[in-house]
Amino acid sequence: MLLRHSVFHDALFPSDLNVTGSASSSNDDFALRRIVHFSLPPTTSLHDTPLVLFDTETTGLDSELDRIIEFGALKVVGGKVVDEFWSFVRTDIELTQNIVNLTGITQDMLVGQPDINDVLPKFLKFVRGSIIVAHNAEFDMSMLKAAGNRQGLEIQWPCFCTLKLARKVLQGLPRYNLDTLAEHFKLKFEARHRAVGDVKVLNGVLQEILENDELGISTWGDVADCVVV
């Protein structure tokens, strides 16, 4: 479905949603579905380019049936945190007791919070011009893409996965979940299974890997086989 030359285009697609990297978002025909796109040459430095490490907490594991209830992200340049993004997300889905026990997030905590239609555009604006990073990125990206699809956005933003990266460069660990990596690098959680708490540990893990010259991880091309699209 196309809205050609429609006055509704600006209302549906405000300029803040035009999140682009080296390629532009597609809007030639005022298409109802807008592509949010970012791409990089392989030589791009991971030390000089902004990295946005993000995590989501959700109502469950199904990207179609479940919903995001918390976003947390850190923007990091050259190993230093330069900005932070955090938000609860209101949802009509009732939280199960398992989710409440796991995250510490209750239904009452989500009352009065912005919904995903408000939060997602702000998050996409926050990541503009940045490489995005997540641990077990296939899950977080599936939730992000599903949320985008419900807003008419096709998110084509490559995300490099620190789970895949850790498996590649750290040999001999019993597991590669965030708890094991935190223990390996002697990092402490401020709050486990809360978005910002997990992301802070993730940043510690990533910096340990990037600062280890013996591992030779310094460019986008070096993590090409760890990218989730």
Secondary structure, DSSP 8 states (H G I E B T S, - for coil): -B-TT-THHHHHS-GGG--BSSS----TT-BSSEEEE----TT-BTTTS-EEEEEEEESSS-TTT--EEEEEEEEEETTEEEEEEEEE-B-SS---HHHHHHH---HHHHTT--BHHHHHHHHHHHTTTSEEEETTHHHHHHHHHHHHHTTTEEEE--EEEHHHHHHHH-TT-S--SHHHHHHHTT---SSTTSHHHHHHHHHHHHHHHHT-GGG---BGGGGGGGEE-
